[in-house]
C-alpha cells in the first residue's frame, strides 16, 4: 500500500542522425528536375497558383453563405412580423 504515487521512469528516445551524401545529392537533383519541369510548363518559380485560386474560391463561398443566411433571416423576420404584429 503506497501513500504517495511516485513518477515512473522517463524514456529516452534518441534516434541518431546519419549524413548520407548520395541521398542529399539525389534530393537536390530531384528538386532541380521538378523546378525545370514546372518552368517548362509555364509556372513561375516559387509561385503557388493553386493556393491563390483556392483562397479566392473559399472567399466567394463564404460571401455566398453569409448572403444566404442574411436573406433567410430577413425573410423569416418579414413573415413573422406580417403574421404576428399586424
ZIHU-V527395 format. One line per field, one symbol per residue. psi: psi as a letter, one per 30 degrees, with the letter a starting at -180 (. if undefined). burial: I if it has 16 or more other ideal C-beta (glycine too) atoms within 10 Angstrom, else O. Layout:
psi = ???
burial = ???
This chain:
psi = kkfkjkklkkkjjkjkkkkjeeeeeeeeeeeeeeeeeeeffgkkkfkieeeeeeeeeeeeeeeeeeeeeeeeeeeeeeeeeeeff.
burial = OOOOOOOOOOOOOOOOOOOOOOOOOOOOOOOOOOOOOOOOOOOOOOOOOOOOOOOOOOOOOOOOOOOOOOOOOOOOOOOOOOOOOO
